[in-house]
Amino acid sequence: MKRYRPLAFFGVAVVLALVTSILVFTWLQNEKTRLMAAPLPVSQNVQVLVANADLSWGTKLTPEMLQLMEFVPGAVPEGHFTSAETAKDRVLIVDLKRNELVLESKLAPIGATGGVAAVTDPNKRAMSVKVDDVIGVAGFIKPADHVDVMVTIEPPGGKQGNSISKMILENVKVLAAGTQMERKGKDEEPKPVQVITVEVEVEEAEKLALASTQGRLRLALRNPRNKEHVLTRGANVSALLSSFRPKQAPKPKNDDDGSIRIEVIKGDVRKEVKF
């Protein structure tokens, strides 16, 4: 009897394993049937307002410029719009690319009119100056660029012809660039004149107004990544003509007896020779 006892235990283990396998398989089949019968959760996408074309800042939005696009609810940032009517007549303060989201942070306050007034900082002023192709960097200045403003002017009480060039404004934002017709004389035909509108503080506007009437303005186009502030003394005719001159050789030393001493350098040895 003892000889058959291990076989009995083995048989019981096989039966238990078979029963357990059947129960687990049956449970898995039931779970599969239950899950397939249950309706799958449907994710409701959100209709969000986007631009249907490239739009520049200062543009007043109309329904024709906008369209709705589906977004996953968790991927939509705050300040979005769900209909074109809610963003109608709002003014852009930044450029928008096609299919880019229209957000509250990209729009001027409600009631703002289009154009330069809408994109001007509330604490600053927009001021226009007349320039020619040379002053306006040959037409390369465009809205959103940053420039430095310099003036060439005759100093008060100075000699005639002793002009001074000085940078008066730095890192000024350009709001608009365009042309207008101007007639200098009664018999002359009107000619196009380039006008640059910049964003300045009140004190800067005063400087720019005086410089535009008393001197000649120049604009220097800046790299948008350059935020460095540079203080200059300005340049006058004397400093201009004295720049890039060769250094004068040091004069030889004269002794009281009329002899001349010259320093001779050979390698690391220095000595004076008297003539």
C-alpha positions in Angstrom: 0.0 0.0 0.0 2.8 2.3 0.9 4.3 1.7 -2.6 1.2 3.2 -4.3 0.7 6.2 -2.0 2.9 8.6 -4.1 0.9 7.7 -7.2 -2.3 8.5 -5.4 -1.0 11.9 -4.4 0.2 12.6 -8.0 -3.2 11.6 -9.3 -5.0 14.0 -6.9 -2.6 16.8 -7.9 -3.4 16.3 -11.6 -7.1 16.3 -11.0 -6.9 19.5 -8.9 -4.7 21.2 -11.5 -7.2 20.2 -14.3 -10.2 21.5 -12.3 -8.4 24.8 -11.6 -7.4 25.3 -15.2 -11.0 24.7 -16.3 -12.3 27.2 -13.8 -9.8 29.9 -14.8 -10.5 29.4 -18.5 -14.2 29.6 -17.9 -13.8 32.9 -15.9 -11.6 34.4 -18.6 -14.2 33.6 -21.3 -17.0 35.1 -19.2 -14.9 38.3 -18.7 -14.1 38.6 -22.4 -17.8 38.2 -23.2 -18.8 40.8 -20.7 -16.2 43.4 -21.9 -17.2 42.9 -25.5 -20.9 43.4 -24.7 -20.2 46.6 -22.7 -20.3 49.9 -24.7 -16.9 51.5 -25.2 -16.5 55.0 -23.7 -16.5 57.7 -26.4 -14.2 60.6 -26.0 -16.0 63.8 -27.0 -13.5 66.1 -28.9 -13.8 69.9 -28.4 -14.4 72.2 -31.3 -11.8 75.0 -31.0 -11.5 78.2 -33.1 -8.3 78.4 -35.3 -7.2 80.7 -38.1 -7.9 79.4 -41.6 -5.1 81.6 -43.1 -1.9 83.5 -42.1 -3.0 86.7 -40.3 -0.8 89.6 -39.3 -1.1 91.5 -36.0 -3.5 94.5 -36.0 -6.0 92.5 -38.1 -9.7 92.7 -37.0 -11.1 89.2 -37.0 -14.1 88.3 -39.1 -15.9 84.9 -39.3 -14.4 84.3 -42.7 -10.9 84.3 -41.3 -11.7 81.6 -38.7 -12.7 78.0 -38.6 -13.4 75.2 -36.0 -11.1 72.3 -35.5 -11.4 69.3 -33.2 -9.0 69.0 -30.3 -8.7 66.5 -27.5 -10.2 68.1 -24.4 -7.0 67.8 -22.3 -4.8 69.4 -25.0 -6.7 72.7 -25.3 -5.1 75.6 -23.4 -7.1 78.1 -21.4 -8.5 81.2 -23.2 -9.7 79.3 -26.3 -12.9 80.1 -28.3 -15.5 77.6 -29.4 -17.3 79.8 -31.9 -16.4 82.5 -34.5 -19.0 84.9 -33.1 -17.3 85.1 -29.7 -14.1 86.3 -31.4 -15.7 88.5 -34.0 -14.3 92.1 -34.3 -11.4 91.3 -31.9 -8.0 92.6 -32.9 -4.8 90.4 -33.1 -1.8 91.7 -31.2 0.5 88.9 -32.6 0.8 87.1 -36.0 -1.2 83.9 -36.4 -0.3 81.1 -38.7 -2.9 78.9 -40.5 -4.5 76.4 -38.1 -3.1 78.2 -35.1 -5.3 78.5 -32.0 -7.0 81.8 -31.4 -6.5 82.6 -27.7 -7.5 85.5 -25.5 -3.9 86.3 -24.8 -3.3 86.9 -28.5 -6.1 89.5 -28.8 -6.4 93.1 -27.8 -9.0 94.1 -25.2 -12.7 94.1 -26.2 -13.6 97.3 -28.0 -10.1 98.0 -29.3 -10.1 99.2 -32.9 -7.8 97.7 -35.5 -4.5 98.9 -36.7 -1.5 100.3 -34.7 -3.6 101.5 -31.7 -4.6 98.0 -30.9 -1.0 96.6 -30.8 0.5 99.5 -28.9 1.5 98.9 -25.3 -1.0 100.7 -23.1 1.8 102.4 -21.2 3.6 103.6 -24.4 2.9 105.8 -27.4 3.0 105.2 -31.1 4.9 107.9 -33.0 5.7 108.2 -36.7 8.8 109.7 -38.3 9.5 110.4 -42.0 12.5 108.6 -43.4 14.1 108.0 -46.8 15.4 104.7 -48.2 18.8 105.3 -46.6 17.4 106.3 -43.2 15.0 103.4 -43.3 17.7 100.8 -44.0 16.8 100.6 -47.7 13.3 99.3 -46.9 14.4 96.4 -44.8 12.6 97.6 -41.7 9.2 96.0 -41.2 6.7 95.7 -38.3 7.9 93.9 -35.2 11.6 94.8 -35.9 13.6 96.6 -33.3 15.8 99.6 -34.1 18.2 102.1 -32.6 17.5 105.8 -33.3 20.4 108.2 -33.9 20.4 111.9 -34.7 23.0 114.1 -36.3 22.7 117.6 -35.0 24.5 120.9 -34.6 25.3 121.5 -30.9 23.9 124.8 -29.5 26.6 127.5 -29.2 29.1 125.3 -31.2 31.0 126.2 -34.3 29.3 125.9 -37.7 30.0 122.5 -39.2 30.9 120.8 -35.9 28.0 118.3 -36.0 27.5 115.6 -33.5 26.0 112.1 -34.0 24.4 110.5 -31.0 22.2 107.6 -30.2 19.1 108.9 -28.5 16.8 105.8 -28.4 17.7 102.1 -28.2 15.9 98.9 -28.9 12.7 100.6 -30.1 9.9 98.4 -31.5 8.6 99.2 -35.0 4.8 99.0 -35.2 4.3 99.9 -38.8 6.2 100.8 -42.0 4.6 102.4 -45.0 4.6 105.3 -47.4 2.7 108.5 -47.9 2.7 111.1 -50.6 4.3 114.4 -49.8 4.8 117.6 -51.8 7.8 119.8 -50.9 7.0 122.7 -53.1 3.9 124.1 -54.8 5.2 123.4 -58.3 6.7 120.0 -57.5 4.8 116.7 -57.9 4.1 114.7 -54.8 6.6 112.0 -54.1 6.3 108.9 -51.9 7.9 109.2 -48.5 8.5 106.3 -46.2 7.0 106.6 -42.7 8.1 104.4 -39.8 5.9 104.2 -36.7 7.7 103.2 -33.5 6.5 102.4 -30.0 8.1 104.8 -27.4 7.6 106.0 -23.9 6.4 109.6 -23.3 9.9 110.9 -22.6 11.3 109.1 -25.6 8.6 110.6 -27.7 9.7 114.1 -26.6 13.3 113.3 -27.6 12.2 111.9 -31.0 10.0 114.9 -31.7 12.9 117.3 -31.0 15.4 115.3 -32.9 13.2 115.0 -36.0 12.8 118.8 -36.2 16.3 119.9 -35.2 18.5 117.2 -36.8 18.7 114.3 -39.2 17.5 110.9 -38.0 19.1 107.5 -38.7 17.7 104.1 -37.9 20.0 101.1 -37.1 18.3 97.7 -37.4 18.9 95.4 -34.5 19.0 91.6 -34.3 15.9 90.6 -32.3 18.1 88.4 -30.0 20.3 91.4 -29.0 19.0 92.9 -25.8 22.2 94.6 -24.7 22.1 98.3 -23.7 25.1 100.4 -24.8 25.9 103.9 -23.6 27.9 106.0 -26.0 29.5 109.5 -25.9 28.5 110.3 -29.4 30.8 111.1 -32.3 31.9 114.6 -33.6 34.1 115.7 -36.5 37.2 115.8 -34.4 36.7 112.3 -33.0 35.9 111.0 -36.5 39.0 112.4 -38.1 41.2 111.2 -35.3 40.0 107.7 -35.5 42.1 104.9 -37.0 45.4 106.9 -37.0 48.7 105.2 -36.7 50.4 105.4 -33.3 53.2 107.9 -33.1 56.6 106.5 -32.3 57.9 107.6 -28.9 60.3 110.5 -29.0 63.9 109.8 -27.8 64.9 111.2 -24.4 67.3 114.2 -24.4 69.8 114.7 -21.6 70.8 118.0 -20.2 74.1 117.9 -22.1 72.3 117.5 -25.5 73.0 113.7 -25.8 70.2 111.3 -26.7 69.5 108.1 -24.8 67.9 105.2 -26.7 66.7 102.0 -25.1 67.9 98.8 -26.8 66.0 95.5 -26.2 67.6 92.2 -27.2 65.5 89.3 -26.0 65.0 89.7 -22.3 67.9 92.1 -22.0 67.2 95.9 -21.9 69.8 98.6 -21.9 70.2 102.2 -22.7 72.7 103.5 -25.2 73.8 107.2 -25.1 74.8 109.1 -28.2 
